[in-house]
């Protein structure tokens, strides 16, 4: 039976949700490259992206055109740092910045789970609701920080197929669909989604979508660098 990994790299152990059949990634380092297509208010943009990660420690992302880096972001458990090289601006602060950007409450653990397609257990003291759907898939939902979190889990693999975060009061919604699952050489028992489709919706801004397709994903214990430096003359962005 699939289990939920919560004890760090190299482990896959049950949590206090024995009825939830989820399987998470367990590698220490990740290095991925691909392309992203973003659609915001009818304005479509494409970018090359690079993602590096050390589990539970740091997430490093760059995006830009061929040979030209536009944006670099570094996330740690307690900070968010962003450089926009096209506008010569930068930001450094907390997760309220990303919460406003995505229109839902955000933490480092949630961003890591979103990027990896992993399952996060319900907060302590809250029992998730579990519904069994077509083909044995599980839909697991629970309230978190004023919003409803739902995850659709694949039968058999236990991988997250869809993530939904919704706030009925403000009509804000975030939906993430995971497809094109492939096994990785370093972790052949846990398929990884090479395609991710993110859709954020709120009344004021409308719908914003981002389609991410990875062409290369390497995981393991090989150490990676996470460079981040603000060039002189860059202006700090207001939150």
C-alpha positions, -999 to +999 in steps of 0.1 A: +000+000+000+014+034-009+024+056+020+031+092+027+067+103+031+072+128+059+105+120+074+129+134+048+151+120+021+152+083+014+121+075+035+085+066+028+065+061+060+029+061+071+014+092+088-016+096+110-038+092+079-037+055+073-067+057+049-049+081+026-030+061+000-004+087-011+032+082-023+057+111-022+091+117-037+121+111-014+152+123-032+175+150-016+185+171-047+166+178-078+178+195-110+152+200-138+149+220-171+120+227-193+097+253-208+068+273-194+039+290-212+021+317-193-012+333-202-022+364-182-051+385-194-047+373-229-010+380-229+009+348-238+046+344-230+069+315-233+101+309-213+128+284-206+129+274-170+154+257-147+146+243-113+169+232-086+160+220-051+174+207-019+145+191+000+132+210+029+160+236+025+159+256-007+141+260-041+159+279-069+141+288-101+152+308-132+131+317-162+139+336-194+143+335-232+170+316-250+203+328-236+187+356-216+177+351-180+147+372-170+137+362-135+155+343-107+138+333-075+152+316-044+128+302-017+139+290+018+116+280+047+115+316+059+123+339+030+115+347-006+140+365-029+134+375-065+155+392-092+139+407-123+168+413-147+146+427-174+133+455-151+164+457-129+144+452-098+145+428-068+124+416-039+133+401-006+108+393+021+083+367+034+057+344+019+030+371+020+045+382-013+038+348-029+004+345-012-007+378-029+008+366-062-010+332-062-041+346-043-039+318-017-020+313+015+015+299+007+044+284+028+077+268+018+063+233+024+033+240+002+055+254-026+078+224-024+048+200-025+033+219-054+064+216-075+071+180-067+034+169-069+037+156-033+009+151-007+008+172+025-011+157+054-039+177+071-030+199+100-028+182+134-062+177+149-080+178+115-093+145+100-094+148+061-124+138+042-118+109+017-140+101-012-133+072-036-138+081-072-136+064-106-109+038-110-102+038-073-088+073-071-090+091-038-101+127-034-087+140-001-099+174+013-094+194+045-095+231+056-063+250+059-058+287+069-093+296+057-092+278+024-102+243+013-074+220+001-083+191-022-060+165-037-069+138-062-046+107-058-040+082-085-049+046-077-020+022-076+008+048-077-006+071-049+007+101-067-011+135-067-030+139-100-047+172-091-044+199-064-072+224-057-071+253-033-103+273-030-117+301-010-155+304-015-158+337+004-135+356-020-140+333-050-103+327-053-092+293-067-059+276-076-059+244-095-028+223-104-030+193-128-001+168-130+003+146-161+030+128-182+042+107-153+075+090-159+098+071-135+132+085-128+164+064-128+173+074-093+138+066-079+121+041-102+093+032-079+078+067-078+067+083-111+072+120-115+049+143-134+068+159-163+039+183-171+022+206-147-007+230-155-014+257-130-046+279-131-052+307-107-085+326-106-098+356-087-126+381-095-103+411-100-075+396-121-094+369-139-077+337-149-039+332-151-025+299-164+010+284-165+019+252-184+052+237-174+068+209-193+101+194-182+124+180-208+151+169-182+147+158-146+177+145-125+174+136-089+197+121-063+222+132-037+246+151-059+251+186-044+239+216-064+247+253-063+220+279-058+236+313-068+218+345-060+232+380-060+216+414-066+235+435-091+243+471-082+218+497-092+187+474-090+156+489-073+139+470-045+103+461-053+076+472-029+055+444-015 
